[in-house]
Amino acid sequence: MPRTPTHEIRYGLILARIWRQQRKTQTRYVVTVTRLFRNGSDWKQSSRFGPDDLPTVRFALDKAHTWILKHAGR
């Protein structure tokens, strides 16, 4: 059974996924960021970003950070 992210933040073609990792004594959150693109009729994902993507990546990471702080009880 594939794992699903705890939360997703999407701005245009940039997708930040927040994953919860449960440890013995604590919960940890990890963030992955991908850029969506089309290859013919198929949607693909890439972890490479061009200069024009970076402001959106930064914004998505900032929102992910805020979400983690809110839900991690800090």
C-alpha positions in Angstrom: 0.0 0.0 0.0 1.6 3.3 -1.1 2.0 6.0 1.5 0.2 9.2 1.0 1.5 12.6 2.1 0.1 14.2 5.2 -0.5 17.5 3.4 0.0 19.0 -0.1 0.6 22.6 -1.1 0.3 23.4 -4.8 1.0 26.6 -6.7 0.7 26.3 -10.4 3.0 23.4 -11.4 5.0 23.4 -8.2 3.9 20.8 -5.6 5.2 20.6 -2.0 4.3 17.4 -0.2 4.6 17.1 3.6 5.3 13.6 4.9 4.9 12.5 8.6 7.5 10.2 10.0 6.6 8.6 13.3 9.6 7.8 15.5 9.6 6.1 18.9 9.5 9.4 20.8 8.6 12.0 18.3 6.9 12.9 15.1 9.1 14.3 12.3 7.9 16.1 9.1 9.8 15.9 5.8 9.0 18.0 2.7 9.5 17.0 -1.0 9.1 19.5 -3.8 8.4 18.6 -7.4 7.5 20.4 -10.7 4.8 19.0 -12.8 5.1 18.9 -16.6 3.5 17.2 -19.5 5.2 14.8 -21.8 2.8 14.3 -24.6 -0.5 13.3 -22.9 1.2 12.1 -19.7 1.8 14.2 -16.6 5.3 13.7 -15.1 7.2 15.1 -12.1 10.7 16.5 -11.9 12.9 17.6 -9.0 14.7 20.1 -11.3 13.7 23.7 -11.3 14.5 26.6 -13.7 15.1 30.2 -12.5 11.5 31.1 -13.1 10.3 28.3 -10.8 12.4 29.4 -7.8 10.2 32.1 -6.4 7.2 29.7 -6.5 9.3 26.9 -4.9 10.3 29.4 -2.2 6.7 30.3 -1.6 5.6 26.7 -1.4 8.4 25.9 1.1 7.5 28.8 3.2 3.9 27.6 3.4 5.0 24.1 4.2 7.2 25.4 7.0 4.2 27.4 8.4 2.0 24.3 8.2 4.6 22.1 10.0 5.0 24.6 12.8 1.2 24.9 13.2 0.7 21.1 13.3 3.8 20.0 15.1 2.7 21.8 18.3 5.6 24.2 18.4 
